[in-house]
Structures are given as C-alpha cells and as structure tokens.
C-alpha cells in the first residue's frame, strides 16, 4: 500500500467528514471521549455498510489499513 503524500491531513478530514456523515444520518452520536481509532473503525464500517467504499478483506483489517482507506476516501471529497 502506497502512502499518500498528505495522509495525516486526509485522516483528520476523514474523521471530521465521517463524524458529520454518521450524525447527519442519525445512526451514531460520538462523544468527546471517543478515541480516534474507535471513530475510524466505526466510520469505516458505516461507509462499507452504505457501500460508499469497498471493504478491506477481513484478514487484512488493521488501524493502518483503515486509516489509509479513509484517507483515500477523504481525498476524493
């Protein structure tokens, strides 16, 4: 997996956009105490469920792969 040039910024954007998307849909309400990793995992599962992104094979799911996948998604917004 090739790292994006500005992956950290895209991960932050993905969290912000994903939280907004989930709360606008009314399926989740994130707390300020929720960790970034928890938010990323929930956003990833929600976007896969809504068929907005392709799922990663279950045996390859990790924080690194989720961050990369969501960074790519955020870069296309």
HTML snippet that shows the backbone in 3Dmol.js (N, CA, C, O; Angstrom):
<script src="https://3Dmol.org/build/3Dmol-min.js"></script>
<div id="view" style="width:600px;height:400px;position:relative"></div>
<script>
const pdb = `
ATOM      1  N   UNK A   1       0.853  -1.168   0.000  1.00  0.00           N
ATOM      2  CA  UNK A   1       0.000   0.000   0.000  1.00  0.00           C
ATOM      3  C   UNK A   1       0.896   1.227   0.000  1.00  0.00           C
ATOM      4  O   UNK A   1       1.769   1.376   0.855  1.00  0.00           O
ATOM      5  N   UNK A   2       0.671   2.091  -0.959  1.00  0.00           N
ATOM      6  CA  UNK A   2       1.482   3.292  -1.108  1.00  0.00           C
ATOM      7  C   UNK A   2       0.907   4.412  -0.242  1.00  0.00           C
ATOM      8  O   UNK A   2      -0.282   4.720  -0.315  1.00  0.00           O
ATOM      9  N   UNK A   3       1.768   5.016   0.577  1.00  0.00           N
ATOM     10  CA  UNK A   3       1.324   6.085   1.460  1.00  0.00           C
ATOM     11  C   UNK A   3       1.039   7.351   0.656  1.00  0.00           C
ATOM     12  O   UNK A   3       1.793   7.716  -0.247  1.00  0.00           O
ATOM     13  N   UNK A   4      -0.044   8.000   0.996  1.00  0.00           N
ATOM     14  CA  UNK A   4      -0.387   9.260   0.344  1.00  0.00           C
ATOM     15  C   UNK A   4       0.543  10.360   0.833  1.00  0.00           C
ATOM     16  O   UNK A   4       1.100  10.279   1.928  1.00  0.00           O
ATOM     17  N   UNK A   5       0.701  11.382   0.014  1.00  0.00           N
ATOM     18  CA  UNK A   5       1.605  12.479   0.352  1.00  0.00           C
ATOM     19  C   UNK A   5       1.153  13.207   1.626  1.00  0.00           C
ATOM     20  O   UNK A   5       1.984  13.549   2.467  1.00  0.00           O
ATOM     21  N   UNK A   6      -0.121  13.438   1.770  1.00  0.00           N
ATOM     22  CA  UNK A   6      -0.660  14.173   2.915  1.00  0.00           C
ATOM     23  C   UNK A   6      -1.655  13.305   3.690  1.00  0.00           C
ATOM     24  O   UNK A   6      -2.765  13.738   3.999  1.00  0.00           O
ATOM     25  N   UNK A   7      -1.245  12.094   3.992  1.00  0.00           N
ATOM     26  CA  UNK A   7      -2.162  11.122   4.589  1.00  0.00           C
ATOM     27  C   UNK A   7      -2.671  11.560   5.964  1.00  0.00           C
ATOM     28  O   UNK A   7      -3.842  11.350   6.277  1.00  0.00           O
ATOM     29  N   UNK A   8      -1.810  12.165   6.790  1.00  0.00           N
ATOM     30  CA  UNK A   8      -2.253  12.587   8.131  1.00  0.00           C
ATOM     31  C   UNK A   8      -3.390  13.604   8.049  1.00  0.00           C
ATOM     32  O   UNK A   8      -4.369  13.509   8.789  1.00  0.00           O
ATOM     33  N   UNK A   9      -3.257  14.572   7.150  1.00  0.00           N
ATOM     34  CA  UNK A   9      -4.307  15.582   6.992  1.00  0.00           C
ATOM     35  C   UNK A   9      -5.591  14.949   6.461  1.00  0.00           C
ATOM     36  O   UNK A   9      -6.690  15.324   6.870  1.00  0.00           O
ATOM     37  N   UNK A  10      -5.448  13.996   5.555  1.00  0.00           N
ATOM     38  CA  UNK A  10      -6.614  13.324   4.992  1.00  0.00           C
ATOM     39  C   UNK A  10      -7.320  12.453   6.037  1.00  0.00           C
ATOM     40  O   UNK A  10      -8.544  12.326   6.008  1.00  0.00           O
ATOM     41  N   UNK A  11      -6.558  11.853   6.960  1.00  0.00           N
ATOM     42  CA  UNK A  11      -7.178  11.064   8.030  1.00  0.00           C
ATOM     43  C   UNK A  11      -7.986  11.988   8.936  1.00  0.00           C
ATOM     44  O   UNK A  11      -9.095  11.642   9.344  1.00  0.00           O
ATOM     45  N   UNK A  12      -7.436  13.163   9.252  1.00  0.00           N
ATOM     46  CA  UNK A  12      -8.178  14.134  10.077  1.00  0.00           C
ATOM     47  C   UNK A  12      -9.450  14.578   9.361  1.00  0.00           C
ATOM     48  O   UNK A  12     -10.506  14.705   9.980  1.00  0.00           O
ATOM     49  N   UNK A  13      -9.344  14.812   8.057  1.00  0.00           N
ATOM     50  CA  UNK A  13     -10.519  15.214   7.273  1.00  0.00           C
ATOM     51  C   UNK A  13     -11.544  14.076   7.244  1.00  0.00           C
ATOM     52  O   UNK A  13     -12.748  14.318   7.335  1.00  0.00           O
ATOM     53  N   UNK A  14     -11.059  12.833   7.115  1.00  0.00           N
ATOM     54  CA  UNK A  14     -11.956  11.675   7.078  1.00  0.00           C
ATOM     55  C   UNK A  14     -12.718  11.545   8.390  1.00  0.00           C
ATOM     56  O   UNK A  14     -13.910  11.235   8.387  1.00  0.00           O
ATOM     57  N   UNK A  15     -12.041  11.780   9.512  1.00  0.00           N
ATOM     58  CA  UNK A  15     -12.725  11.711  10.811  1.00  0.00           C
ATOM     59  C   UNK A  15     -13.802  12.782  10.880  1.00  0.00           C
ATOM     60  O   UNK A  15     -14.938  12.500  11.260  1.00  0.00           O
ATOM     61  N   UNK A  16     -13.450  14.014  10.513  1.00  0.00           N
ATOM     62  CA  UNK A  16     -14.419  15.113  10.577  1.00  0.00           C
ATOM     63  C   UNK A  16     -15.617  14.845   9.666  1.00  0.00           C
ATOM     64  O   UNK A  16     -16.764  14.999  10.086  1.00  0.00           O
ATOM     65  N   UNK A  17     -15.354  14.447   8.424  1.00  0.00           N
ATOM     66  CA  UNK A  17     -16.438  14.193   7.471  1.00  0.00           C
ATOM     67  C   UNK A  17     -17.241  12.957   7.856  1.00  0.00           C
ATOM     68  O   UNK A  17     -18.462  12.933   7.699  1.00  0.00           O
ATOM     69  N   UNK A  18     -16.563  11.935   8.356  1.00  0.00           N
ATOM     70  CA  UNK A  18     -17.244  10.704   8.759  1.00  0.00           C
ATOM     71  C   UNK A  18     -18.146  10.913   9.958  1.00  0.00           C
ATOM     72  O   UNK A  18     -19.256  10.384  10.005  1.00  0.00           O
ATOM     73  N   UNK A  19     -17.672  11.687  10.933  1.00  0.00           N
ATOM     74  CA  UNK A  19     -18.496  12.002  12.109  1.00  0.00           C
ATOM     75  C   UNK A  19     -19.727  12.774  11.662  1.00  0.00           C
ATOM     76  O   UNK A  19     -20.843  12.482  12.093  1.00  0.00           O
ATOM     77  N   UNK A  20     -19.521  13.756  10.802  1.00  0.00           N
ATOM     78  CA  UNK A  20     -20.644  14.554  10.291  1.00  0.00           C
ATOM     79  C   UNK A  20     -21.634  13.669   9.532  1.00  0.00           C
ATOM     80  O   UNK A  20     -22.845  13.796   9.711  1.00  0.00           O
ATOM     81  N   UNK A  21     -21.124  12.779   8.691  1.00  0.00           N
ATOM     82  CA  UNK A  21     -21.977  11.875   7.917  1.00  0.00           C
ATOM     83  C   UNK A  21     -22.791  10.973   8.834  1.00  0.00           C
ATOM     84  O   UNK A  21     -24.003  10.845   8.660  1.00  0.00           O
ATOM     85  N   UNK A  22     -22.144  10.352   9.802  1.00  0.00           N
ATOM     86  CA  UNK A  22     -22.828   9.437  10.718  1.00  0.00           C
ATOM     87  C   UNK A  22     -23.877  10.130  11.563  1.00  0.00           C
ATOM     88  O   UNK A  22     -24.969   9.599  11.767  1.00  0.00           O
ATOM     89  N   UNK A  23     -23.546  11.322  12.056  1.00  0.00           N
ATOM     90  CA  UNK A  23     -24.505  12.055  12.890  1.00  0.00           C
ATOM     91  C   UNK A  23     -25.655  12.606  12.056  1.00  0.00           C
ATOM     92  O   UNK A  23     -26.790  12.649  12.529  1.00  0.00           O
ATOM     93  N   UNK A  24     -25.380  13.030  10.821  1.00  0.00           N
ATOM     94  CA  UNK A  24     -26.454  13.507   9.940  1.00  0.00           C
ATOM     95  C   UNK A  24     -27.424  12.384   9.585  1.00  0.00           C
ATOM     96  O   UNK A  24     -28.626  12.610   9.450  1.00  0.00           O
ATOM     97  N   UNK A  25     -26.892  11.177   9.437  1.00  0.00           N
ATOM     98  CA  UNK A  25     -27.757  10.019   9.167  1.00  0.00           C
ATOM     99  C   UNK A  25     -28.542   9.612  10.396  1.00  0.00           C
ATOM    100  O   UNK A  25     -29.553   8.920  10.279  1.00  0.00           O
ATOM    101  N   UNK A  26     -28.100  10.023  11.565  1.00  0.00           N
ATOM    102  CA  UNK A  26     -28.794   9.687  12.792  1.00  0.00           C
ATOM    103  C   UNK A  26     -28.477   8.297  13.311  1.00  0.00           C
ATOM    104  O   UNK A  26     -29.239   7.753  14.111  1.00  0.00           O
ATOM    105  N   UNK A  27     -27.368   7.709  12.876  1.00  0.00           N
ATOM    106  CA  UNK A  27     -27.030   6.356  13.305  1.00  0.00           C
ATOM    107  C   UNK A  27     -26.034   6.322  14.453  1.00  0.00           C
ATOM    108  O   UNK A  27     -25.831   5.272  15.063  1.00  0.00           O
ATOM    109  N   UNK A  28     -25.412   7.452  14.756  1.00  0.00           N
ATOM    110  CA  UNK A  28     -24.389   7.470  15.805  1.00  0.00           C
ATOM    111  C   UNK A  28     -24.289   8.873  16.395  1.00  0.00           C
ATOM    112  O   UNK A  28     -24.557   9.874  15.731  1.00  0.00           O
ATOM    113  N   UNK A  29     -23.901   8.907  17.646  1.00  0.00           N
ATOM    114  CA  UNK A  29     -23.583  10.182  18.295  1.00  0.00           C
ATOM    115  C   UNK A  29     -22.257   9.981  19.010  1.00  0.00           C
ATOM    116  O   UNK A  29     -22.187   9.292  20.028  1.00  0.00           O
ATOM    117  N   UNK A  30     -21.207  10.590  18.469  1.00  0.00           N
ATOM    118  CA  UNK A  30     -19.877  10.424  19.046  1.00  0.00           C
ATOM    119  C   UNK A  30     -19.724  11.295  20.280  1.00  0.00           C
ATOM    120  O   UNK A  30     -20.244  12.409  20.335  1.00  0.00           O
ATOM    121  N   UNK A  31     -19.012  10.781  21.265  1.00  0.00           N
ATOM    122  CA  UNK A  31     -18.710  11.504  22.493  1.00  0.00           C
ATOM    123  C   UNK A  31     -17.310  12.099  22.378  1.00  0.00           C
ATOM    124  O   UNK A  31     -16.472  11.569  21.649  1.00  0.00           O
ATOM    125  N   UNK A  32     -17.048  13.198  23.090  1.00  0.00           N
ATOM    126  CA  UNK A  32     -15.702  13.785  23.063  1.00  0.00           C
ATOM    127  C   UNK A  32     -14.627  12.825  23.593  1.00  0.00           C
ATOM    128  O   UNK A  32     -13.450  12.970  23.265  1.00  0.00           O
ATOM    129  N   UNK A  33     -15.032  11.852  24.409  1.00  0.00           N
ATOM    130  CA  UNK A  33     -14.069  10.909  24.976  1.00  0.00           C
ATOM    131  C   UNK A  33     -13.772   9.729  24.051  1.00  0.00           C
ATOM    132  O   UNK A  33     -12.897   8.921  24.362  1.00  0.00           O
ATOM    133  N   UNK A  34     -14.479   9.607  22.917  1.00  0.00           N
ATOM    134  CA  UNK A  34     -14.216   8.519  21.977  1.00  0.00           C
ATOM    135  C   UNK A  34     -12.837   8.712  21.346  1.00  0.00           C
ATOM    136  O   UNK A  34     -12.476   9.820  20.948  1.00  0.00           O
ATOM    137  N   UNK A  35     -12.076   7.628  21.259  1.00  0.00           N
ATOM    138  CA  UNK A  35     -10.740   7.726  20.674  1.00  0.00           C
ATOM    139  C   UNK A  35     -10.841   7.846  19.157  1.00  0.00           C
ATOM    140  O   UNK A  35     -11.854   7.487  18.557  1.00  0.00           O
ATOM    141  N   UNK A  36      -9.778   8.354  18.552  1.00  0.00           N
ATOM    142  CA  UNK A  36      -9.743   8.485  17.095  1.00  0.00           C
ATOM    143  C   UNK A  36      -9.818   7.117  16.437  1.00  0.00           C
ATOM    144  O   UNK A  36     -10.457   6.966  15.396  1.00  0.00           O
ATOM    145  N   UNK A  37      -9.168   6.110  17.035  1.00  0.00           N
ATOM    146  CA  UNK A  37      -9.206   4.764  16.467  1.00  0.00           C
ATOM    147  C   UNK A  37     -10.621   4.197  16.474  1.00  0.00           C
ATOM    148  O   UNK A  37     -11.035   3.547  15.515  1.00  0.00           O
ATOM    149  N   UNK A  38     -11.370   4.443  17.561  1.00  0.00           N
ATOM    150  CA  UNK A  38     -12.761   3.984  17.628  1.00  0.00           C
ATOM    151  C   UNK A  38     -13.608   4.671  16.559  1.00  0.00           C
ATOM    152  O   UNK A  38     -14.428   4.033  15.898  1.00  0.00           O
ATOM    153  N   UNK A  39     -13.402   5.971  16.400  1.00  0.00           N
ATOM    154  CA  UNK A  39     -14.152   6.715  15.392  1.00  0.00           C
ATOM    155  C   UNK A  39     -13.829   6.193  13.996  1.00  0.00           C
ATOM    156  O   UNK A  39     -14.725   5.995  13.176  1.00  0.00           O
ATOM    157  N   UNK A  40     -12.532   5.970  13.731  1.00  0.00           N
ATOM    158  CA  UNK A  40     -12.127   5.482  12.413  1.00  0.00           C
ATOM    159  C   UNK A  40     -12.754   4.130  12.099  1.00  0.00           C
ATOM    160  O   UNK A  40     -13.250   3.914  10.993  1.00  0.00           O
ATOM    161  N   UNK A  41     -12.733   3.224  13.066  1.00  0.00           N
ATOM    162  CA  UNK A  41     -13.311   1.899  12.851  1.00  0.00           C
ATOM    163  C   UNK A  41     -14.807   2.001  12.588  1.00  0.00           C
ATOM    164  O   UNK A  41     -15.320   1.345  11.681  1.00  0.00           O
ATOM    165  N   UNK A  42     -15.515   2.818  13.372  1.00  0.00           N
ATOM    166  CA  UNK A  42     -16.960   2.956  13.182  1.00  0.00           C
ATOM    167  C   UNK A  42     -17.263   3.589  11.820  1.00  0.00           C
ATOM    168  O   UNK A  42     -18.152   3.128  11.104  1.00  0.00           O
ATOM    169  N   UNK A  43     -16.531   4.633  11.467  1.00  0.00           N
ATOM    170  CA  UNK A  43     -16.751   5.308  10.180  1.00  0.00           C
ATOM    171  C   UNK A  43     -16.486   4.337   9.035  1.00  0.00           C
ATOM    172  O   UNK A  43     -17.246   4.287   8.068  1.00  0.00           O
ATOM    173  N   UNK A  44     -15.411   3.569   9.146  1.00  0.00           N
ATOM    174  CA  UNK A  44     -15.087   2.576   8.112  1.00  0.00           C
ATOM    175  C   UNK A  44     -16.234   1.578   7.948  1.00  0.00           C
ATOM    176  O   UNK A  44     -16.684   1.326   6.830  1.00  0.00           O
ATOM    177  N   UNK A  45     -16.704   1.015   9.054  1.00  0.00           N
ATOM    178  CA  UNK A  45     -17.784   0.020   8.984  1.00  0.00           C
ATOM    179  C   UNK A  45     -19.064   0.642   8.413  1.00  0.00           C
ATOM    180  O   UNK A  45     -19.776  -0.005   7.645  1.00  0.00           O
ATOM    181  N   UNK A  46     -19.358   1.885   8.782  1.00  0.00           N
ATOM    182  CA  UNK A  46     -20.552   2.566   8.278  1.00  0.00           C
ATOM    183  C   UNK A  46     -20.458   2.792   6.770  1.00  0.00           C
ATOM    184  O   UNK A  46     -21.418   2.541   6.042  1.00  0.00           O
ATOM    185  N   UNK A  47     -19.305   3.264   6.305  1.00  0.00           N
ATOM    186  CA  UNK A  47     -19.144   3.523   4.869  1.00  0.00           C
ATOM    187  C   UNK A  47     -19.183   2.233   4.060  1.00  0.00           C
ATOM    188  O   UNK A  47     -19.707   2.223   2.946  1.00  0.00           O
ATOM    189  N   UNK A  48     -18.638   1.146   4.600  1.00  0.00           N
ATOM    190  CA  UNK A  48     -18.726  -0.147   3.912  1.00  0.00           C
ATOM    191  C   UNK A  48     -20.174  -0.602   3.873  1.00  0.00           C
ATOM    192  O   UNK A  48     -20.646  -1.085   2.843  1.00  0.00           O
ATOM    193  N   UNK A  49     -20.889  -0.451   4.991  1.00  0.00           N
ATOM    194  CA  UNK A  49     -22.296  -0.853   5.053  1.00  0.00           C
ATOM    195  C   UNK A  49     -23.129  -0.082   4.038  1.00  0.00           C
ATOM    196  O   UNK A  49     -24.011  -0.649   3.394  1.00  0.00           O
ATOM    197  N   UNK A  50     -22.850   1.212   3.895  1.00  0.00           N
ATOM    198  CA  UNK A  50     -23.598   2.051   2.957  1.00  0.00           C
ATOM    199  C   UNK A  50     -23.070   1.935   1.524  1.00  0.00           C
ATOM    200  O   UNK A  50     -23.538   2.635   0.626  1.00  0.00           O
ATOM    201  N   UNK A  51     -22.094   1.050   1.319  1.00  0.00           N
ATOM    202  CA  UNK A  51     -21.494   0.798   0.009  1.00  0.00           C
ATOM    203  C   UNK A  51     -20.882   2.049  -0.605  1.00  0.00           C
ATOM    204  O   UNK A  51     -20.939   2.248  -1.819  1.00  0.00           O
ATOM    205  N   UNK A  52     -20.293   2.895   0.246  1.00  0.00           N
ATOM    206  CA  UNK A  52     -19.604   4.091  -0.240  1.00  0.00           C
ATOM    207  C   UNK A  52     -18.123   3.813  -0.498  1.00  0.00           C
ATOM    208  O   UNK A  52     -17.478   4.532  -1.261  1.00  0.00           O
ATOM    209  N   UNK A  53     -17.583   2.765   0.139  1.00  0.00           N
ATOM    210  CA  UNK A  53     -16.211   2.331  -0.110  1.00  0.00           C
ATOM    211  C   UNK A  53     -16.199   0.808  -0.184  1.00  0.00           C
ATOM    212  O   UNK A  53     -17.089   0.137   0.338  1.00  0.00           O
ATOM    213  N   UNK A  54     -15.176   0.280  -0.841  1.00  0.00           N
ATOM    214  CA  UNK A  54     -15.009  -1.167  -0.934  1.00  0.00           C
ATOM    215  C   UNK A  54     -14.406  -1.687   0.370  1.00  0.00           C
ATOM    216  O   UNK A  54     -13.507  -1.055   0.925  1.00  0.00           O
ATOM    217  N   UNK A  55     -14.882  -2.819   0.862  1.00  0.00           N
ATOM    218  CA  UNK A  55     -14.316  -3.349   2.112  1.00  0.00           C
ATOM    219  C   UNK A  55     -12.918  -3.915   1.910  1.00  0.00           C
ATOM    220  O   UNK A  55     -12.559  -4.381   0.829  1.00  0.00           O
ATOM    221  N   UNK A  56     -12.147  -3.858   2.978  1.00  0.00           N
ATOM    222  CA  UNK A  56     -10.834  -4.499   3.019  1.00  0.00           C
ATOM    223  C   UNK A  56     -11.091  -5.953   3.430  1.00  0.00           C
ATOM    224  O   UNK A  56     -11.943  -6.194   4.286  1.00  0.00           O
ATOM    225  N   UNK A  57     -10.386  -6.924   2.851  1.00  0.00           N
ATOM    226  CA  UNK A  57     -10.567  -8.309   3.312  1.00  0.00           C
ATOM    227  C   UNK A  57     -10.365  -8.398   4.830  1.00  0.00           C
ATOM    228  O   UNK A  57      -9.434  -7.799   5.369  1.00  0.00           O
ATOM    229  N   UNK A  58     -11.234  -9.142   5.510  1.00  0.00           N
ATOM    230  CA  UNK A  58     -11.240  -9.172   6.983  1.00  0.00           C
ATOM    231  C   UNK A  58      -9.887  -9.524   7.585  1.00  0.00           C
ATOM    232  O   UNK A  58      -9.535  -9.004   8.644  1.00  0.00           O
ATOM    233  N   UNK A  59      -9.126 -10.391   6.937  1.00  0.00           N
ATOM    234  CA  UNK A  59      -7.834 -10.773   7.494  1.00  0.00           C
ATOM    235  C   UNK A  59      -6.776  -9.676   7.337  1.00  0.00           C
ATOM    236  O   UNK A  59      -5.684  -9.788   7.895  1.00  0.00           O
ATOM    237  N   UNK A  60      -7.091  -8.624   6.586  1.00  0.00           N
ATOM    238  CA  UNK A  60      -6.148  -7.519   6.379  1.00  0.00           C
ATOM    239  C   UNK A  60      -6.583  -6.235   7.081  1.00  0.00           C
ATOM    240  O   UNK A  60      -5.913  -5.210   6.953  1.00  0.00           O
ATOM    241  N   UNK A  61      -7.687  -6.273   7.817  1.00  0.00           N
ATOM    242  CA  UNK A  61      -8.173  -5.082   8.505  1.00  0.00           C
ATOM    243  C   UNK A  61      -7.264  -4.772   9.685  1.00  0.00           C
ATOM    244  O   UNK A  61      -7.063  -5.608  10.566  1.00  0.00           O
ATOM    245  N   UNK A  62      -6.715  -3.555   9.690  1.00  0.00           N
ATOM    246  CA  UNK A  62      -5.887  -3.062  10.787  1.00  0.00           C
ATOM    247  C   UNK A  62      -6.071  -1.551  10.852  1.00  0.00           C
ATOM    248  O   UNK A  62      -6.651  -0.954   9.946  1.00  0.00           O
ATOM    249  N   UNK A  63      -5.581  -0.938  11.913  1.00  0.00           N
ATOM    250  CA  UNK A  63      -5.713   0.519  12.030  1.00  0.00           C
ATOM    251  C   UNK A  63      -5.017   1.213  10.867  1.00  0.00           C
ATOM    252  O   UNK A  63      -5.524   2.195  10.324  1.00  0.00           O
ATOM    253  N   UNK A  64      -3.849   0.694  10.488  1.00  0.00           N
ATOM    254  CA  UNK A  64      -3.096   1.295   9.389  1.00  0.00           C
ATOM    255  C   UNK A  64      -3.877   1.220   8.076  1.00  0.00           C
ATOM    256  O   UNK A  64      -3.941   2.200   7.334  1.00  0.00           O
ATOM    257  N   UNK A  65      -4.469   0.057   7.790  1.00  0.00           N
ATOM    258  CA  UNK A  65      -5.207  -0.102   6.535  1.00  0.00           C
ATOM    259  C   UNK A  65      -6.499   0.713   6.543  1.00  0.00           C
ATOM    260  O   UNK A  65      -6.904   1.246   5.510  1.00  0.00           O
ATOM    261  N   UNK A  66      -7.144   0.810   7.703  1.00  0.00           N
ATOM    262  CA  UNK A  66      -8.366   1.616   7.801  1.00  0.00           C
ATOM    263  C   UNK A  66      -8.036   3.091   7.594  1.00  0.00           C
ATOM    264  O   UNK A  66      -8.740   3.792   6.868  1.00  0.00           O
ATOM    265  N   UNK A  67      -6.966   3.561   8.232  1.00  0.00           N
ATOM    266  CA  UNK A  67      -6.559   4.962   8.057  1.00  0.00           C
ATOM    267  C   UNK A  67      -6.269   5.253   6.594  1.00  0.00           C
ATOM    268  O   UNK A  67      -6.678   6.290   6.072  1.00  0.00           O
ATOM    269  N   UNK A  68      -5.568   4.345   5.934  1.00  0.00           N
ATOM    270  CA  UNK A  68      -5.229   4.541   4.523  1.00  0.00           C
ATOM    271  C   UNK A  68      -6.489   4.577   3.660  1.00  0.00           C
ATOM    272  O   UNK A  68      -6.634   5.447   2.802  1.00  0.00           O
ATOM    273  N   UNK A  69      -7.390   3.639   3.889  1.00  0.00           N
ATOM    274  CA  UNK A  69      -8.629   3.564   3.111  1.00  0.00           C
ATOM    275  C   UNK A  69      -9.465   4.830   3.292  1.00  0.00           C
ATOM    276  O   UNK A  69      -9.991   5.373   2.321  1.00  0.00           O
ATOM    277  N   UNK A  70      -9.587   5.299   4.537  1.00  0.00           N
ATOM    278  CA  UNK A  70     -10.381   6.508   4.794  1.00  0.00           C
ATOM    279  C   UNK A  70      -9.681   7.767   4.293  1.00  0.00           C
ATOM    280  O   UNK A  70     -10.347   8.729   3.909  1.00  0.00           O
ATOM    281  N   UNK A  71      -8.354   7.775   4.290  1.00  0.00           N
ATOM    282  CA  UNK A  71      -7.620   8.912   3.736  1.00  0.00           C
ATOM    283  C   UNK A  71      -7.887   9.028   2.233  1.00  0.00           C
ATOM    284  O   UNK A  71      -8.051  10.129   1.707  1.00  0.00           O
ATOM    285  N   UNK A  72      -7.930   7.897   1.559  1.00  0.00           N
ATOM    286  CA  UNK A  72      -8.243   7.900   0.119  1.00  0.00           C
ATOM    287  C   UNK A  72      -9.670   8.408  -0.084  1.00  0.00           C
ATOM    288  O   UNK A  72      -9.922   9.222  -0.972  1.00  0.00           O
ATOM    289  N   UNK A  73     -10.603   7.926   0.744  1.00  0.00           N
ATOM    290  CA  UNK A  73     -11.996   8.372   0.633  1.00  0.00           C
ATOM    291  C   UNK A  73     -12.090   9.886   0.843  1.00  0.00           C
ATOM    292  O   UNK A  73     -12.772  10.580   0.088  1.00  0.00           O
ATOM    293  N   UNK A  74     -11.406  10.392   1.869  1.00  0.00           N
ATOM    294  CA  UNK A  74     -11.472  11.835   2.171  1.00  0.00           C
ATOM    295  C   UNK A  74     -10.825  12.666   1.052  1.00  0.00           C
ATOM    296  O   UNK A  74     -11.265  13.783   0.777  1.00  0.00           O
ATOM    297  N   UNK A  75      -9.807  12.135   0.425  1.00  0.00           N
ATOM    298  CA  UNK A  75      -9.147  12.900  -0.636  1.00  0.00           C
ATOM    299  C   UNK A  75     -10.037  13.067  -1.849  1.00  0.00           C
ATOM    300  O   UNK A  75      -9.800  13.951  -2.672  1.00  0.00           O
ATOM    301  N   UNK A  76     -11.062  12.229  -1.976  1.00  0.00           N
ATOM    302  CA  UNK A  76     -11.979  12.307  -3.114  1.00  0.00           C
ATOM    303  C   UNK A  76     -13.194  13.166  -2.833  1.00  0.00           C
ATOM    304  O   UNK A  76     -14.017  13.369  -3.726  1.00  0.00           O
ATOM    305  N   UNK A  77     -13.332  13.676  -1.621  1.00  0.00           N
ATOM    306  CA  UNK A  77     -14.488  14.506  -1.275  1.00  0.00           C
ATOM    307  C   UNK A  77     -14.318  15.910  -1.796  1.00  0.00           C
ATOM    308  O   UNK A  77     -15.195  16.752  -1.600  1.00  0.00           O
TER     309      UNK A  77
END
`;
const viewer = $3Dmol.createViewer("view");
viewer.addModel(pdb, "pdb");
viewer.setStyle({}, {cartoon: {color: "spectrum"}});
viewer.zoomTo();
viewer.render();
</script>
